[in-house]
Each structure stands twice: as C-alpha cells, then as structure tokens.
Amino acid sequence: MIAGLIGGGIFAFGARRMGALSTSGAFAGTVVGTIALAAGWSWGILLVAHFIAASALSKLGEKRKAQRIGAVVEKGDRRDAKQVLANGGVYALAAIAYTLSRTSAWYAIAIGALAASAADTWATEIGTLAGRNPRSIISGEPVPAGTSGGVSLVGTIASLGGALFIASGEAMARWPVPFTAVVLGGLAGAMADSVLGATLQTQRWCDVCAKPTERPVHNCGTRTQRIGGLRGFDNDAVNAVCSGVGALVALLLS
C-alpha cells in the first residue's frame, strides 16, 4: 500500500500536470491506484495501461473533437473525481475484495469492469472522429456527434479494440479469466452504456441554440432544461453501470 500510495500519487499528479486529470481527479486516481497496487503489481499495471491508452486517445484529434462535441458533452478531457470513480470504482472495489479474500472470482469482476470502461472510452474517442454523425442505438435516427446512445461502425470497431486491449493485458498477466469472457464483458458493458445513454440518461435542451446537450449550462451561457431521462442520472452514473455490466458478464462467462 505504501508503494501504491507513492507510485499512484506520482502518476496521478503527473497526469494532472499534463492536463489529463483535474485536482479532484488526481486525488481520486491516487486512491484507486493505491488500492489496485495493494492487490498486486499486475492490478496496478493493468489500471495504468488502461489510463494511458484512454488519455492518449483523448488527445487524438483533440481540436476536431472539441469542435464536434464541445457543445454536447458535459465534461471535457480533464477527468474529475466522479469520472475516475465511475470508470475505476468497480475495479477498485474488486481489488479490495481480492486483497481480503484472495478469491479468484474477483479477477473476473475486476477485468470485466476495466474492459467495459476501455471499450466505451475507445468507442467514444475514436468514433467521435468519424466523418458521419452516429445513429441512436434505439431509434436508428442520426444524432449529433457526442450524443449519449449514438453508435457508429467506426465506434463499434473501436469498442472491440478497447476490449481486446484489456483482454490482451490480462492474458499477459496470466489472470485466471478466459480471454473471450473479458472481450464479451467489455462489449456488453459498452452496449449497456449506449442503451442507457439513449434511454435513462438525463437529456437536456438549449432553447437559445435549439440543440440537445448534456450540459446544465450550454456553451452559449444559457441554462438548459431537462427534456428526458432520469433526473441526476448523468454520464458518470451510466459509466458506473457500464463497468458493472462488464464485470457481471465476465464473471458469468468465467
């Protein structure tokens, strides 16, 4: 835990300095990193690999993505504490449970959650760069880039890439979880994220710009109004459920 605290703190605040994390995100990242490394070096390395890949993809075509989705998404590339915990909370809880019990089932829960987070992140970061607007996973109608619940062929392929990335790392670490279970868990989590994003996630509207958005205050400065979804069920909550679905599917398939 001491090694995790030192290593996780250095890495998290280094990421803050590079603009990948906010101050609250750096503190949350330190906590998650400490917990992961306490469970074992492979736990920490897999978490760091996921974060580095996600951060690198967020910088890919950064200006173009900001132009396409800046008015839609609620938060930018600097991940805050809620985002860190939404994407890494299930993994951290599994690490705690494994540290206390040494039961192998927690490997499947942890890696399934991480694969789901990676699959969703890769789909978003790479799919956003695609030329055409995505389509709603529910209605099939075109939606603005960055809209939760929007899917595209490029994004779906990227989602598979994210799941394969985590599954490959897990295989190299020789974790006792079938490769296919990790991949399918990741894809299931990303799919759940899209479905919940299109149905239950809070949907808002800017009257001045006459455009849908996830932002309580639109980039034009106008306070938006809720037009659908559950109150308070934002993208962070959806991401947390996404991780949980990935964990459950990977566990069942293991």
C-alpha positions as CSV (number, residue, x, y, z in Angstrom):
1,M,0.0,0.0,0.0
2,I,2.9,2.3,0.7
3,A,4.3,1.6,-2.8
4,G,0.8,2.1,-4.3
5,L,0.4,5.4,-2.4
6,I,3.7,6.8,-3.6
7,G,3.5,5.4,-7.2
8,G,-0.1,6.2,-7.6
9,G,0.3,9.7,-6.3
10,I,3.3,10.5,-8.5
11,F,1.4,9.1,-11.6
12,A,-1.9,10.8,-10.8
13,F,-0.4,14.2,-10.1
14,G,1.8,13.8,-13.2
15,A,-1.3,13.2,-15.2
16,R,-2.9,16.3,-13.6
17,R,0.2,18.4,-14.7
18,M,-0.3,17.0,-18.2
19,G,-4.0,18.0,-18.2
20,A,-5.5,14.5,-18.1
21,L,-6.9,14.9,-14.6
22,S,-8.3,17.7,-12.6
23,T,-7.2,18.2,-9.0
24,S,-10.0,16.1,-7.6
25,G,-9.4,13.5,-10.3
26,A,-5.7,13.3,-9.2
27,F,-6.7,12.6,-5.6
28,A,-9.3,10.0,-6.7
29,G,-6.7,8.5,-9.0
30,T,-4.2,8.2,-6.2
31,V,-6.8,6.4,-4.0
32,V,-7.7,4.0,-6.8
33,G,-4.1,3.4,-7.8
34,T,-3.1,2.7,-4.2
35,I,-5.9,0.1,-3.8
36,A,-5.0,-1.5,-7.1
37,L,-1.3,-1.9,-6.3
38,A,-2.1,-3.2,-2.8
39,A,-3.8,-6.1,-4.6
40,G,-0.8,-6.9,-6.7
41,W,1.6,-5.4,-9.2
42,S,-0.4,-6.7,-12.2
43,W,-3.5,-5.0,-10.9
44,G,-1.7,-1.6,-10.9
45,I,-0.1,-2.2,-14.2
46,L,-3.4,-3.0,-16.0
47,L,-5.0,0.0,-14.5
48,V,-2.2,2.3,-15.6
49,A,-2.2,0.8,-19.1
50,H,-5.9,1.5,-19.4
51,F,-5.5,5.1,-18.2
52,I,-2.5,5.8,-20.5
53,A,-4.3,4.4,-23.6
54,A,-7.5,6.4,-22.7
55,S,-5.6,9.6,-22.2
56,A,-3.7,9.2,-25.4
57,L,-6.9,8.6,-27.4
58,S,-8.5,11.7,-25.8
59,K,-5.6,13.8,-27.2
60,L,-6.1,12.2,-30.7
61,G,-7.7,14.9,-32.9
62,E,-8.4,17.0,-29.8
63,K,-9.3,20.2,-31.7
64,R,-11.6,18.4,-34.1
65,K,-13.4,16.6,-31.3
66,A,-13.8,19.8,-29.4
67,Q,-15.5,21.4,-32.4
68,R,-17.8,18.5,-32.9
69,I,-18.9,17.6,-29.4
70,G,-17.9,20.6,-27.2
71,A,-21.5,21.9,-27.1
72,V,-22.9,18.4,-26.4
73,V,-20.9,16.6,-23.7
74,E,-21.0,17.8,-20.1
75,K,-17.3,17.5,-19.3
76,G,-14.0,17.9,-21.1
77,D,-10.9,15.8,-21.3
78,R,-9.7,16.6,-17.8
79,R,-11.3,13.8,-15.8
80,D,-12.6,14.8,-12.3
81,A,-13.1,12.5,-9.3
82,K,-16.6,11.4,-10.3
83,Q,-15.3,10.3,-13.7
84,V,-12.3,8.5,-12.2
85,L,-14.6,6.6,-9.7
86,A,-17.2,5.9,-12.3
87,N,-14.7,4.2,-14.6
88,G,-12.4,2.7,-11.9
89,G,-14.6,2.3,-8.9
90,V,-15.8,-1.3,-9.6
91,Y,-12.1,-2.3,-10.4
92,A,-11.0,-0.7,-7.0
93,L,-13.8,-2.5,-5.1
94,A,-12.8,-5.8,-6.7
95,A,-9.2,-5.2,-5.7
96,I,-10.2,-4.6,-2.1
97,A,-12.3,-7.8,-2.1
98,Y,-9.5,-9.8,-3.6
99,T,-6.9,-8.4,-1.1
100,L,-9.2,-9.5,1.7
101,S,-10.4,-12.9,0.4
102,R,-7.9,-14.0,-2.3
103,T,-10.9,-15.5,-4.2
104,S,-10.2,-15.8,-7.9
105,A,-13.7,-14.7,-8.9
106,W,-12.7,-11.1,-8.2
107,Y,-10.2,-11.3,-11.1
108,A,-13.1,-11.7,-13.5
109,I,-15.2,-8.9,-11.9
110,A,-12.2,-6.5,-12.0
111,I,-11.1,-7.2,-15.5
112,G,-14.6,-7.3,-16.9
113,A,-15.2,-3.8,-15.4
114,L,-12.0,-2.5,-16.8
115,A,-12.7,-4.0,-20.3
116,A,-16.1,-2.3,-20.3
117,S,-14.6,1.0,-19.4
118,A,-12.0,0.7,-22.1
119,A,-14.4,-0.4,-24.8
120,D,-16.7,2.5,-24.0
121,T,-13.8,5.0,-23.9
122,W,-12.3,3.8,-27.2
123,A,-15.6,3.9,-28.9
124,T,-16.2,7.5,-27.8
125,E,-12.7,8.8,-28.5
126,I,-12.3,7.2,-31.9
127,G,-15.9,7.2,-33.0
128,T,-16.1,10.9,-32.5
129,L,-13.5,11.5,-35.2
130,A,-15.6,9.6,-37.8
131,G,-16.9,11.9,-40.5
132,R,-20.6,11.0,-40.3
133,N,-22.8,11.6,-37.3
134,P,-23.7,8.5,-35.3
135,R,-27.2,7.0,-35.1
136,S,-29.3,6.4,-32.0
137,I,-29.0,2.8,-30.8
138,I,-32.7,2.9,-30.1
139,S,-34.4,4.7,-32.9
140,G,-31.7,4.4,-35.6
141,E,-32.1,8.1,-36.4
142,P,-29.0,10.3,-36.9
143,V,-27.9,12.2,-33.7
144,P,-25.2,14.9,-33.2
145,A,-21.7,13.6,-32.6
146,G,-21.1,13.2,-28.9
147,T,-24.7,12.3,-28.1
148,S,-25.0,9.6,-25.5
149,G,-26.6,6.5,-27.1
150,G,-25.2,7.3,-30.5
151,V,-23.3,4.5,-32.3
152,S,-21.4,4.1,-35.5
153,L,-19.5,1.4,-37.3
154,V,-16.1,3.1,-36.5
155,G,-17.1,3.4,-32.9
156,T,-18.2,-0.2,-32.6
157,I,-14.9,-1.4,-34.1
158,A,-13.0,0.8,-31.7
159,S,-15.0,-0.6,-28.8
160,L,-13.9,-4.1,-29.8
161,G,-10.3,-2.8,-29.9
162,G,-10.6,-1.5,-26.4
163,A,-11.9,-4.8,-25.1
164,L,-9.2,-6.7,-26.9
165,F,-6.5,-4.4,-25.5
166,I,-7.6,-5.1,-21.9
167,A,-8.0,-8.8,-22.6
168,S,-4.5,-9.0,-24.0
169,G,-3.1,-7.3,-21.0
170,E,-5.0,-9.7,-18.7
171,A,-3.7,-12.7,-20.7
172,M,-0.1,-11.4,-20.4
173,A,-0.6,-11.0,-16.7
174,R,-1.8,-14.7,-16.6
175,W,-5.0,-13.9,-14.8
176,P,-7.4,-16.9,-14.5
177,V,-10.1,-15.4,-16.7
178,P,-10.9,-16.6,-20.2
179,F,-9.9,-14.2,-23.0
180,T,-13.3,-14.4,-24.6
181,A,-15.1,-13.7,-21.3
182,V,-13.1,-10.4,-21.0
183,V,-13.8,-9.3,-24.6
184,L,-17.5,-10.1,-24.4
185,G,-17.8,-8.5,-21.0
186,G,-16.2,-5.3,-22.4
187,L,-18.5,-5.3,-25.4
188,A,-21.6,-5.9,-23.2
189,G,-20.7,-3.1,-20.9
190,A,-20.2,-0.7,-23.8
191,M,-23.5,-1.8,-25.3
192,A,-25.3,-1.2,-22.0
193,D,-23.7,2.3,-21.9
194,S,-25.2,3.2,-25.2
195,V,-28.7,1.8,-24.4
196,L,-28.8,3.6,-21.0
197,G,-27.4,6.8,-22.6
198,A,-30.2,6.8,-25.2
199,T,-33.0,6.0,-22.7
200,L,-32.4,6.7,-19.0
201,Q,-29.6,9.3,-19.0
202,T,-30.6,12.8,-18.3
203,Q,-31.3,14.7,-21.6
204,R,-31.3,18.5,-21.8
205,W,-32.1,21.2,-24.3
206,C,-30.9,24.7,-25.0
207,D,-33.8,27.0,-26.0
208,V,-31.5,29.7,-27.4
209,C,-29.5,27.4,-29.7
210,A,-32.3,24.9,-30.2
211,K,-30.0,22.0,-29.7
212,P,-29.8,18.9,-27.4
213,T,-27.0,18.8,-24.9
214,E,-25.8,17.1,-21.7
215,R,-24.6,20.4,-20.2
216,P,-26.7,22.1,-17.4
217,V,-25.3,25.4,-18.8
218,H,-24.8,25.4,-22.6
219,N,-21.6,26.8,-24.1
220,C,-23.6,29.8,-25.2
221,G,-24.2,30.6,-21.5
222,T,-27.8,29.6,-21.4
223,R,-29.1,27.3,-18.6
224,T,-30.6,24.3,-20.2
225,Q,-33.8,22.4,-19.3
226,R,-34.3,18.6,-18.8
227,I,-36.4,17.1,-21.5
228,G,-35.9,13.4,-20.8
229,G,-34.2,10.7,-18.8
230,L,-33.9,10.3,-15.1
231,R,-33.0,13.3,-13.0
232,G,-29.4,13.1,-11.8
233,F,-28.6,10.0,-13.9
234,D,-25.7,11.6,-15.8
235,N,-23.0,10.2,-17.9
236,D,-20.9,9.3,-14.8
237,A,-23.7,7.2,-13.5
238,V,-24.1,5.5,-16.9
239,N,-20.4,4.7,-17.0
240,A,-20.5,3.2,-13.5
241,V,-23.4,0.9,-14.6
242,C,-21.4,0.1,-17.8
243,S,-18.5,-1.1,-15.6
244,G,-20.9,-3.2,-13.5
245,V,-22.4,-4.9,-16.5
246,G,-18.9,-5.7,-17.9
247,A,-17.9,-7.2,-14.5
248,L,-21.1,-9.3,-14.3
249,V,-20.8,-10.7,-17.8
250,A,-17.2,-11.6,-17.4
251,L,-17.9,-13.3,-14.1
252,L,-20.8,-15.3,-15.6
253,L,-18.8,-16.4,-18.6
254,S,-15.9,-17.4,-16.4
